[in-house]
Amino acid sequence: MPFPPARRVITVVGPTAAGKSALSIALARELGGEVVNADSMQLYRGMDIGTAKLSVAEREGVPHHLLDIWDVTEPAAVAEYQRLARAAIDDILSRDRVPLLVGGSGLYVRAVLEDFEFPGTDATIRTRLESRAEAEGLAPLYADLSEKDPVAAAKILPTNGRRIVRALEVIELTGKPFTASLPDPKPVYDAVQIGVDRDTAELDERIALRVDLMWEAGLIDEVRRLDTLGIRDGRTASCALGYQQALAQIDGALTEEQAKEDTTRGTRRFVRRQRSWFRRDPSITWLDGAAPTLVADALAVAR
């Protein structure tokens, strides 16, 4: 499907801590671009330290869209994100600027770039599944998902209650596996996709350092503030890596060291899933986030 150059979108994707944010700033400054956030947790107001959200100063004057748009009590809604992100991209394009879709949430990126229809919802089914999860825990629901759709189960963390419930809801609604609801790619934009990754050992070190810095920067104080705003009532925000562990530390269920270790392990597992998602897309050009020529290499791809 041909696209006029005016419909071109550049993506910067890849695993956590690979260097996406820094590269996106450099590209935006060189190309006259604006960043559209595609990190599902950076959508939440007040979730700054634990999501490595760039401060205003760190954005270096580059406009950023879709940061801090939801309260921590709101559940994630990919369909709503799709609508907002496309509106932001179309606005950027209308001003002859370059939209850069940046983040590590693979489903969010795909929902924006492709003609992606989402299955409906059923409040009765969802409430029943959520009540079961609360009464029995997530393990039985995850076992059901593994039996009904092992492909979907392999892509969802056993602790991600929101996605487990959603997958089972779609299966019950449609009578088909959850993965069958993901359509074949049909592009909406002419996307130039850049992936940023690093050597696994190096990325593991960067993740451990990032987690230490999160606690040093005041993550516990941030989570205490969010606790007063109802983060525990947010099905999505309360399960975010780092925030779930910080809440457990505040409650005395984990020591600080245990909370940090659990966050580091969880982030490394999440990175493996991010890689698995993005590496399936042959349209992504992969670059080494540690290469001294990273920006030049990315500009060559973008242009």
Secondary structure, DSSP 8 states (H G I E B T S, - for coil): ----GGGEEEEEE-STTSSHHHHHHHHHHHHTEEEEE--GGGGBTT--TTTT---TGGGTT--EESSS-B-TTS---HHHHHHHHHHHHHHHHHTT-EEEEE-S-HHHHHHHHB--------HHHHHHHHHHHHHH-HHHHHHHHHHH-HHHHHHS-TT-HHHHHHHHHHHHHHSS-GGGGS----BSSEEEEEEEE--HHHHHHHHHHHHHHHHHTTHHHHHHHHHHTTGGG-TTGGGSTTHHHHHHHHTTSS-HHHHHHHHHHHHHHHHHHHHHHHHT-TTEEEEETT-TTHHHHHHHHH-
